[in-house]
Amino acid sequence: MRLRKLFYLFILAFALTVWAPFASSKNLGAYAQNTISGFVFGPQRKPVGEIYVELLNDYGQTVSRTRTNSAGYFTFSGMSEGRFVLRALVSSTDYEEGEKTVEITNFTSEDSQGRTRTSGYANEQVDIILKLRKGITPTNVVVFAQDVPPEAQRLYEKAVTDLDNKRSTEAFRSLKAALEIFPKYYAALERLGTEYINLARPEAFQAAVILFTNAVEVNPRAFKSWYGLAYSEYSLGKFAEALTAIQKTIEINAASADAVFLSGVLMKKVKRYDEAEKRLLKAQELSHDTIPRVHWELAILYGNILRRYADAANELKLFLKAQPDSKDAESIKKLIADFEAKAQVK
């Protein structure tokens, strides 16, 4: 992605059937202010960005799922009181799966009319520290090292702290100052490019292209920078250039579901439809079917281009199953019916 917002942010809806075992319906809305947030770190507190974090209830049911942003940050809200488990999903990474348990406690009382009042809303801060898989050590994880002027490094570290504390203006100022001192500062180039992508504006994507282009010149094995370059060019409609960059990304890490997914989307854009289907299906496999947008892109490919209407209808059903709260749910249901009707005629 990811990388949170480098591609699509997928947060699955809460379902009342999941909440039912541990929250009464009359109290459900009262917990909207409960939140759980934190960071996912690897060794040396290195942020682990663009991975899924699941929130499970005390029955082992998945309540919600979100993705960490480029700083490893995640947040959940709206849960009831009770015991929850946070689980970091780490497929296609060098890390072991990590979990953390957290308790939410609220204070409730009833007024004279029997209405429940809730107070003491919880805002829990929980970090998940991941360990490297067996056989992987810090010495065989590729790290790009530079001799950085001390003042540039100080500014960069200040920027990271500011971003962690949502002080974006100060962070941008510090990152730019660090690059003025040391224009080839790889970490600063990549981080500033990522933050520009998060702004999701044309001029920001243009700036990101420049930053990521410089980053991959400094470090040609920079997976995250190649991905950021591909996504920025895709967002600007430069599909051929984006395809070149995403191919570089996949050469570095062929197991990245996000990279393979973006390559499938780009193959469709340049009308290489057979390859687009193969890559979208591969992304579905690599992600263990955790990227709902794969179903959407396959539906477009099958229904609008390949005229495989039954397959298109099925993919849209899978998309709605993954995202039942989609604002376009009713329109999608009508489209499913239309594809099914066309499949019968065909």
Helices and strands as residue ranges (DSSP letters): H 16-19, H 25-28, G 29-31, E 35-41, G 43-45, E 52-56, E 62-67, E 73-77, E 82-89, E 98-104, E 107-110, E 116-119, E 123-125, E 128-129, G 138-140, H 150-164, H 168-181, H 186-199, H 202-218, H 223-235, H 239-252, H 257-269, H 273-286, H 292-300, I 301-305, H 309-322, H 329-345
